[in-house]
Amino acid sequence: MWLFAAFLLVPLIEIALFIQVGGAIGLWPTLGIVVLTAILGTWLVRTQGAMAMGKLRRSFSDLDDPTEPLAHGAMILVAGALLLTPGFFTDAVGFALLAPPVRHAVFNYLRKRVHVQKFEMGPEKPRRPHQPDVIETEYHEVSQKDQHPKGDSGWTRH
């Protein structure tokens, strides 16, 4: 129901704002503002998106929880879509989502309402109770025909 309301209200708000702003400053300045916000928004989305991708890569390489960088990336993507949509209301929401404090506040709001059941990185493996004297590893068998002795390996020399 709320999605239907959004699809109904957002265009009505945009039309009302176009009429008000166009009546106050004229047609060409209004269209100029729309084009300028699209260009500026595209540049901001590109720079903010690159920073978000860097943070996401860093979280993957450090094996940290990537939830927050992923959420920021998604909000930047939504901001880009809103900024490319002609209108003053969507531009305002899009520019707001490009501000890191706003994204952080939205992330904290959503974090309180979304409950993650399971999060795991890497291939899924059966979990065993932690035993300090057990080292888990992967192996493959090498048959005798695969072994080709090539002399001394050098590892046993002193």
C-alpha positions, 0 to 999 in steps of 0.5 A, a space after each residue: 500500500 505504501 508503495 502505491 502511495 509513493 508512486 502516486 504522491 511523488 509525481 504529484 509533488 514533482 508537478 506542484 514543485 515544477 509549477 511553483 518554481 517555473 512560475 517564480 523563475 521562468 521556464 528556462 531557468 527551471 529547466 537549467 536547474 534540472 539539467 545542472 542537478 543531473 550533471 552535478 548528481 552524476 559526478 557526485 554519484 561517481 565519486 561517492 560510488 568509487 569511495 564506497 567500492 574502495 571501502 567494500 573491497 577493503 572490508 572483503 580483504 580484511 574479512 570484515 562485515 561488508 554490510 555497511 559498505 554494501 548498504 552505503 553503495 546501495 543508497 548511492 545507487 538509489 541516489 543516482 537514480 533519483 538525481 537522474 529523474 527530473 524533479 526537485 523533490 527527487 533531487 533533494 532526496 538524492 542529494 540527501 542520500 549522497 551525504 554520508 551522515 544521512 546515509 549513516 542515519 538511514 543505515 542505523 535506522 534500517 539496522 534496528 529493523 532488519 534482523 540477519 539470520 546468518 552471515 558467512 563469508 567463503 564457501 559453506 563448510 560444515 561447522 564443528 566445535 572448535 578444537 584447539 588441537 585440530 587444524 582443518 585443511 584441504 588436500 588432494 591425493 597424489 598418485 605414484 605416477 604423478 610424482 617425478 623425482 627430480 633430485 634433491 629439493 634443497 630443503 634438507 641441506 644445511 
